[in-house]
């Protein structure tokens, strides 16, 4: 009965094929070898390992996925708004709907009720600009404090206004 043995490392694979005798007292080595392959990284500087070769490809793939998900999310939101009557049915009305300024509508919503199409335009803009929460664990405490500092400075800038009002006044 033949036995196979493997030693898997980061840059190599070692292997051996052995055949023991009946009582396993002696082993005959039939063949051995090693396969060494490239590191899979760019050459490093100052003794540090370089970046993985597939890092650029992985980053571009992640960006494509983010853009595709955003596109699907916006399409789903538009289909929903259209189904409930908050988005236009025909192309001409759609062109006018897209021209509505959602920041202006958000500011006006504090003083008057919005029409269904206006409200739909605001919802569409909010869904396109939704928030993001990172799941990254590095420097979480530092990032949290910097983020809280930015939130506090924004609250001072708002001076009791909503974000929609603030952005509309800033845009005018």
C-alpha positions as CSV (number, residue, x, y, z in Angstrom):
1,X,0.0,0.0,0.0
2,X,1.4,3.4,-1.0
3,X,1.3,6.4,1.2
4,X,1.4,10.0,0.2
5,X,2.7,12.9,2.3
6,X,2.5,16.6,1.7
7,X,4.0,19.6,3.3
8,X,2.2,22.8,2.2
9,X,4.0,26.1,2.9
10,X,3.4,29.7,1.8
11,X,5.7,29.5,-1.3
12,X,6.1,25.7,-1.8
13,X,4.6,22.3,-1.6
14,X,6.8,19.3,-0.6
15,X,5.7,15.8,-1.3
16,X,6.8,12.2,-0.9
17,X,5.5,8.8,-2.1
18,X,6.4,5.9,0.3
19,X,5.7,2.2,0.4
20,X,6.0,0.5,3.8
21,X,6.5,-3.2,4.2
22,X,3.9,-5.5,5.7
23,X,4.7,-4.8,9.4
24,X,5.5,-1.0,8.9
25,X,9.0,-1.6,10.2
26,X,10.7,-0.2,7.0
27,X,9.5,2.3,4.5
28,X,10.7,2.5,0.9
29,X,10.7,6.0,-0.5
30,X,9.5,5.8,-4.1
31,X,9.8,9.4,-5.0
32,X,10.1,12.8,-3.3
33,X,10.1,16.4,-4.5
34,X,9.3,20.0,-3.9
35,X,7.5,22.6,-6.0
36,X,8.5,26.2,-5.2
37,X,6.5,29.0,-6.7
38,X,6.6,32.8,-6.7
39,X,5.7,34.8,-3.6
40,X,2.6,36.3,-5.2
41,X,3.6,39.8,-4.1
42,X,5.2,42.8,-5.6
43,X,8.9,43.3,-4.6
44,X,9.0,45.1,-1.3
45,X,11.0,48.0,-0.1
46,X,13.2,48.3,3.0
47,X,12.9,44.6,3.8
48,X,9.1,44.8,4.0
49,X,6.9,42.5,1.9
50,X,5.2,44.1,-1.1
51,X,1.5,44.3,-1.9
52,X,-0.2,41.2,-3.2
53,X,-0.3,40.9,-7.0
54,X,-4.1,40.5,-7.1
55,X,-4.7,43.5,-4.8
56,X,-5.5,45.9,-7.7
57,X,-7.8,43.4,-9.4
58,X,-9.6,42.7,-6.1
59,X,-10.1,46.4,-5.4
60,X,-11.5,47.0,-8.9
61,X,-13.8,44.0,-8.5
62,X,-15.0,45.4,-5.2
63,X,-15.7,48.7,-6.8
64,X,-17.7,47.1,-9.6
65,X,-19.7,45.2,-7.1
66,X,-20.4,48.4,-5.1
67,X,-21.5,50.2,-8.3
68,X,-23.7,47.3,-9.4
69,X,-25.4,47.0,-6.0
70,X,-26.0,50.8,-6.0
71,X,-27.5,50.6,-9.4
72,X,-29.8,47.7,-8.5
73,X,-30.9,49.4,-5.3
74,X,-31.8,52.6,-7.2
75,X,-33.7,50.6,-9.8
76,X,-35.6,48.7,-7.1
77,X,-36.5,52.0,-5.3
78,X,-37.7,53.6,-8.5
79,X,-39.9,50.6,-9.3
80,X,-41.3,50.8,-5.8
81,X,-42.0,54.5,-6.1
82,X,-43.6,54.0,-9.5
83,X,-45.8,51.3,-8.1
84,X,-47.2,53.4,-5.3
85,X,-47.6,56.5,-7.4
86,X,-44.6,58.6,-6.2
87,X,-42.7,58.4,-9.4
88,X,-43.8,59.4,-12.9
89,X,-45.2,56.9,-15.4
90,X,-44.1,58.4,-18.7
91,X,-40.7,59.6,-20.1
92,X,-41.6,63.3,-20.4
93,X,-42.9,63.5,-16.9
94,X,-39.8,61.6,-15.7
95,X,-37.5,64.2,-17.3
96,X,-39.3,67.0,-15.4
97,X,-39.2,64.8,-12.2
98,X,-35.5,64.4,-12.4
99,X,-35.0,68.2,-12.7
100,X,-36.7,68.8,-9.4
101,X,-34.1,69.8,-6.8
102,X,-34.4,67.4,-3.9
103,X,-32.6,69.8,-1.5
104,X,-35.1,72.5,-2.3
105,X,-38.0,70.1,-1.8
106,X,-36.5,69.0,1.6
107,X,-36.4,72.6,2.7
108,X,-39.9,73.3,1.5
109,X,-41.3,70.1,3.2
110,X,-40.8,71.9,6.5
111,X,-43.3,74.6,5.5
112,X,-45.8,72.8,3.2
113,X,-46.9,69.2,2.4
114,X,-45.2,67.9,-0.6
115,X,-47.1,66.5,-3.6
116,X,-46.6,62.7,-4.1
117,X,-44.2,63.1,-7.0
118,X,-42.1,65.7,-5.0
119,X,-42.0,63.4,-2.1
120,X,-41.0,60.5,-4.3
121,X,-38.1,62.6,-5.7
122,X,-36.9,63.3,-2.2
123,X,-37.1,59.6,-1.3
124,X,-35.2,58.7,-4.4
125,X,-32.4,61.2,-3.5
126,X,-32.2,59.9,0.0
127,X,-32.0,56.3,-1.1
128,X,-29.2,57.2,-3.5
129,X,-27.3,59.0,-0.8
130,X,-27.9,56.5,2.1
131,X,-25.3,56.1,4.8
132,X,-22.5,53.6,5.1
133,X,-21.2,51.8,8.2
134,X,-17.8,50.2,7.9
135,X,-17.0,46.8,9.4
136,X,-13.3,47.6,9.5
137,X,-11.8,47.0,12.9
138,X,-8.5,49.0,12.7
139,X,-8.3,52.1,14.8
140,X,-12.0,51.9,15.7
141,X,-11.6,54.1,18.7
142,X,-9.7,56.8,16.9
143,X,-12.1,56.7,13.9
144,X,-15.1,56.9,16.2
145,X,-13.8,59.9,18.1
146,X,-13.0,61.7,14.8
147,X,-16.4,60.9,13.4
148,X,-18.1,62.2,16.6
149,X,-16.1,65.4,16.3
150,X,-17.2,65.8,12.8
151,X,-20.9,65.2,13.8
152,X,-20.6,67.8,16.5
153,X,-19.1,70.4,14.2
154,X,-21.9,69.7,11.7
155,X,-24.5,70.2,14.4
156,X,-23.0,73.6,15.2
157,X,-23.0,74.5,11.5
158,X,-26.7,73.5,11.2
159,X,-27.7,75.8,14.0
160,X,-31.1,74.1,14.5
161,X,-31.8,73.6,10.8
162,X,-32.3,70.2,9.1
163,X,-29.6,68.9,6.9
164,X,-31.9,69.4,3.9
165,X,-32.4,73.1,4.8
166,X,-28.7,73.6,5.3
167,X,-27.7,72.0,2.0
168,X,-30.3,74.0,0.1
169,X,-29.2,77.3,1.6
170,X,-25.6,76.4,0.9
171,X,-26.5,75.5,-2.7
172,X,-28.4,78.8,-3.5
